[in-house]
Amino acid sequence: MKIAVVGVGLIGGSMMLKLRQRALASYVFGIDKNERHLHQALQLNIIDEAADLEKGIENADLIIIAIPVDSTRVLLPEILDKISENQTVMDVGSTKSGITEAIKTHKNRNRFVAFHPMWGTENSGPKSASADSFSGRAAVICDKEDSAPDALKTVEKIAEYLEMNLLYMTAEDHDIHTCLLYTSDAADEEDSV
């Protein structure tokens, strides 16, 4: 499978390392505004080629958006404008309602799968990427009924190859649960000080 990853930092880089290790990713196009990150990603064998958005979309079976949520909301409609009915787009953002709302009436909405791998660290950039970051962790797919069956199957396969445990919920429920989870974690940290 040819993959274009928009954002070659911690999350995007970790996903690509694992998918390359498991031989699911046959070729990876890296797309990032940060030239240093692209150079590092090439050196670390996270990507095969640095590309612009046009080339990445044109040549990929799967486009993974691994950039901040606010940027995803802006870029996702543009990506969906350019894809074919055989391509799948997924994101890895930590909140989903704003993203799904931004594309709810888009003609290619069904080619998108809202995905959240429940993992992260305080570190960033491709040098922080690790192939085993997601193993045994939870991943959430939101509003699966809004995605085409083949697109959903592709993202479920990604989760399987990342060795994640899949959960399904609405974007709204996801955001409430994620907020409660992070609030609870912060309270636990305060209690332990």
SULDA-V638688 format. One record per residue. RES is the residue in one small letter. PSI is psi in degrees with one decimal (NA if undefined). OMEGA is omega as a letter, one per 20 degrees, with the letter a starting at -180 (* if undefined). BURIAL is + if it has 16 or more other ideal C-beta (glycine too) atoms within 10 Angstrom, else -. Layout:
# SULDA-V638688
res=RES psi=PSI omega=OMEGA burial=BURIAL
res=RES psi=PSI omega=OMEGA burial=BURIAL
This chain:
# SULDA-V638688
res=m psi=130.8 omega=r burial=+
res=k psi=129.5 omega=a burial=+
res=i psi=136.9 omega=r burial=+
res=a psi=123.3 omega=r burial=+
res=v psi=119.9 omega=r burial=+
res=v psi=102.1 omega=a burial=+
res=g psi=104.0 omega=a burial=+
res=v psi=30.8 omega=a burial=+
res=g psi=-145.7 omega=a burial=+
res=l psi=-55.7 omega=a burial=+
res=i psi=-53.2 omega=r burial=+
res=g psi=-42.1 omega=r burial=+
res=g psi=-42.4 omega=r burial=+
res=s psi=-41.0 omega=r burial=+
res=m psi=-45.1 omega=a burial=+
res=m psi=-39.1 omega=r burial=+
res=l psi=-45.4 omega=a burial=+
res=k psi=-43.6 omega=a burial=+
res=l psi=-29.3 omega=r burial=+
res=r psi=-42.0 omega=r burial=+
res=q psi=-38.6 omega=a burial=-
res=r psi=3.2 omega=r burial=-
res=a psi=25.3 omega=r burial=-
res=l psi=-37.1 omega=r burial=+
res=a psi=111.6 omega=r burial=+
res=s psi=-27.3 omega=r burial=-
res=y psi=135.7 omega=a burial=-
res=v psi=122.9 omega=r burial=+
res=f psi=125.7 omega=r burial=+
res=g psi=130.3 omega=a burial=+
res=i psi=122.2 omega=a burial=+
res=d psi=143.2 omega=r burial=+
res=k psi=-22.6 omega=a burial=-
res=n psi=104.7 omega=a burial=-
res=e psi=-34.5 omega=r burial=-
res=r psi=-40.9 omega=r burial=-
res=h psi=-41.0 omega=r burial=+
res=l psi=-43.4 omega=r burial=+
res=h psi=-45.2 omega=r burial=-
res=q psi=-42.0 omega=a burial=+
res=a psi=-37.1 omega=r burial=+
res=l psi=-45.3 omega=a burial=+
res=q psi=-35.3 omega=a burial=-
res=l psi=4.7 omega=r burial=-
res=n psi=30.7 omega=r burial=-
res=i psi=-37.2 omega=r burial=+
res=i psi=160.6 omega=r burial=+
res=d psi=-28.8 omega=a burial=+
res=e psi=136.7 omega=r burial=+
res=a psi=132.9 omega=a burial=+
res=a psi=163.2 omega=r burial=+
res=d psi=172.0 omega=a burial=-
res=l psi=-42.8 omega=a burial=+
res=e psi=-51.0 omega=a burial=-
res=k psi=-41.7 omega=r burial=-
res=g psi=-48.0 omega=a burial=+
res=i psi=-43.0 omega=a burial=+
res=e psi=-31.3 omega=a burial=-
res=n psi=-1.8 omega=a burial=-
res=a psi=147.5 omega=r burial=+
res=d psi=-34.0 omega=a burial=-
res=l psi=132.9 omega=r burial=+
res=i psi=122.4 omega=r burial=+
res=i psi=123.0 omega=r burial=+
res=i psi=112.4 omega=a burial=+
res=a psi=57.8 omega=a burial=+
res=i psi=169.7 omega=a burial=+
res=p psi=151.5 omega=a burial=-
res=v psi=-44.1 omega=a burial=+
res=d psi=-39.2 omega=r burial=-
res=s psi=-36.5 omega=r burial=-
res=t psi=-43.2 omega=r burial=+
res=r psi=-34.5 omega=a burial=+
res=v psi=-43.2 omega=a burial=-
res=l psi=-32.1 omega=a burial=+
res=l psi=-46.6 omega=r burial=+
res=p psi=-36.9 omega=r burial=-
res=e psi=-40.8 omega=r burial=-
res=i psi=-45.3 omega=a burial=+
res=l psi=-28.9 omega=r burial=+
res=d psi=-28.8 omega=a burial=-
res=k psi=-7.0 omega=a burial=-
res=i psi=164.5 omega=r burial=+
res=s psi=174.8 omega=r burial=-
res=e psi=-3.5 omega=r burial=-
res=n psi=-1.8 omega=a burial=-
res=q psi=154.5 omega=r burial=+
res=t psi=141.2 omega=r burial=+
res=v psi=135.7 omega=r burial=+
res=m psi=157.8 omega=r burial=+
res=d psi=174.8 omega=r burial=+
res=v psi=21.7 omega=a burial=+
res=g psi=154.2 omega=a burial=+
res=s psi=-13.2 omega=r burial=+
res=t psi=153.0 omega=a burial=+
res=k psi=-29.3 omega=a burial=+
res=s psi=-45.5 omega=a burial=+
res=g psi=-37.0 omega=r burial=-
res=i psi=-49.6 omega=a burial=+
res=t psi=-32.2 omega=r burial=+
res=e psi=-36.4 omega=a burial=-
res=a psi=-20.6 omega=a burial=+
res=i psi=12.7 omega=a burial=+
res=k psi=-28.5 omega=r burial=-
res=t psi=9.4 omega=a burial=-
res=h psi=141.1 omega=a burial=-
res=k psi=-24.5 omega=r burial=-
res=n psi=22.8 omega=a burial=+
res=r psi=-36.6 omega=a burial=+
res=n psi=-10.0 omega=r burial=+
res=r psi=-3.8 omega=a burial=+
res=f psi=139.0 omega=r burial=+
res=v psi=122.0 omega=r burial=+
res=a psi=118.4 omega=a burial=+
res=f psi=135.3 omega=r burial=+
res=h psi=106.2 omega=r burial=+
res=p psi=122.1 omega=a burial=+
res=m psi=74.7 omega=r burial=-
res=w psi=150.7 omega=r burial=+
res=g psi=167.2 omega=r burial=-
res=t psi=178.1 omega=r burial=-
res=e psi=-10.1 omega=a burial=-
res=n psi=163.4 omega=r burial=-
res=s psi=169.6 omega=r burial=-
res=g psi=162.4 omega=a burial=-
res=p psi=-28.0 omega=r burial=+
res=k psi=-18.1 omega=r burial=-
res=s psi=-5.6 omega=a burial=-
res=a psi=145.3 omega=r burial=+
res=s psi=132.5 omega=a burial=-
res=a psi=-29.1 omega=a burial=+
res=d psi=18.3 omega=a burial=-
res=s psi=-33.2 omega=a burial=+
res=f psi=-10.7 omega=a burial=+
res=s psi=124.6 omega=r burial=-
res=g psi=0.5 omega=a burial=-
res=r psi=166.1 omega=a burial=-
res=a psi=147.6 omega=r burial=-
res=a psi=142.6 omega=a burial=+
res=v psi=131.7 omega=r burial=+
res=i psi=128.1 omega=a burial=+
res=c psi=142.5 omega=r burial=+
res=d psi=49.1 omega=a burial=+
res=k psi=-27.1 omega=a burial=+
res=e psi=-15.4 omega=r burial=-
res=d psi=-3.4 omega=a burial=+
res=s psi=145.6 omega=r burial=+
res=a psi=144.6 omega=a burial=+
res=p psi=-39.9 omega=a burial=-
res=d psi=-34.8 omega=r burial=-
res=a psi=-43.7 omega=r burial=+
res=l psi=-43.8 omega=r burial=+
res=k psi=-39.0 omega=r burial=-
res=t psi=-46.1 omega=a burial=+
res=v psi=-35.6 omega=r burial=+
res=e psi=-36.5 omega=r burial=+
res=k psi=-39.8 omega=r burial=-
res=i psi=-48.3 omega=r burial=+
res=a psi=-40.7 omega=r burial=+
res=e psi=-45.8 omega=a burial=-
res=y psi=-25.8 omega=r burial=+
res=l psi=-5.8 omega=r burial=+
res=e psi=42.9 omega=a burial=-
res=m psi=157.4 omega=r burial=+
res=n psi=117.0 omega=a burial=-
res=l psi=138.9 omega=r burial=-
res=l psi=153.8 omega=r burial=-
res=y psi=135.8 omega=r burial=-
res=m psi=172.3 omega=r burial=+
res=t psi=160.4 omega=r burial=+
res=a psi=-40.1 omega=a burial=+
res=e psi=-46.4 omega=r burial=-
res=d psi=-40.3 omega=r burial=-
res=h psi=-48.2 omega=a burial=+
res=d psi=-37.0 omega=r burial=+
res=i psi=-47.9 omega=a burial=-
res=h psi=-39.8 omega=r burial=-
res=t psi=-41.9 omega=r burial=+
res=c psi=-45.7 omega=r burial=-
res=l psi=-38.5 omega=r burial=-
res=l psi=-48.8 omega=a burial=-
res=y psi=-34.5 omega=r burial=-
res=t psi=-42.1 omega=r burial=-
res=s psi=-43.5 omega=r burial=-
res=d psi=-41.8 omega=r burial=-
res=a psi=-40.1 omega=r burial=-
res=a psi=-39.3 omega=r burial=-
res=d psi=-40.3 omega=r burial=-
res=e psi=-39.7 omega=r burial=-
res=e psi=-39.4 omega=r burial=-
res=d psi=-29.5 omega=a burial=-
res=s psi=-5.6 omega=a burial=-
res=v psi=NA omega=* burial=-
